[in-house]
Amino acid sequence: MFAIPEQFSNATKANFEQQFAVFSSLTAKAFEGMEKLVELNITAAKASLEESSAAARQLLAAKDPQEFFSLAAAQTQPTAEKAMSYSKQVAAIVAGTQAEFTSAAETQIAETNRKVISLVDEVSKNAPAGSENVVAAFKASLGNANAGYEQLTKTGKQAAEAIETNVTAAVNQFTQAAQKVAGKK
């Protein structure tokens, strides 16, 4: 008679431990993503500072306005290309971190569902006669919840893909516009 509460207690404890492990893993992945972004930003800032100094020296050394504007126009395309590269790197870091979060969440939910179904099956073996309908209804509601989660996950993945596609398209349009401007000067 005391087996059912003990099973729930053990299942709750195991679930809590697993959630803590997943949370720790996700926190580590979030910090890794942030480290990558900080490193990228520091590198970009250093490079930008060095390039800006060199460009300013070149512009100050111009002998006439035509040379000044020619030098300024020549710097437009490399700057646009670097901005595009930076945007792609940020998008890659964000997409990678998001993929790891999604994978961890899917693994956690699948494992939790497996354990809940196993616990329900085990408890239903010891359930009093006539409770089969309650167990079946619980299993059906669990299946419906899983189907809803799968749809939500699918929609989330589609949204992330759409955002990545839109960012890439925007960066490409910016690069093309910068190249046209650089080509006219």
Secondary structure, DSSP 4 states (H G I P E B T S, - for coil): --HHHHHHHHHHHHHHHHHHHHHHHHHHHHHHHHHHHHHHHHHHHHHHHHHHHHHHHHHHT-SSHHHHHHHHHHTHHHHHHHHHHHHHHHHHHHHHHHHHHHHHHHHHHHHHHHHHHHHHHHHHHSSPTT-HHHHHHHHHHHHHHHHHHHHHHHHHHHHHHHHHHHHHHHHHHHHHHHHHHHHH-
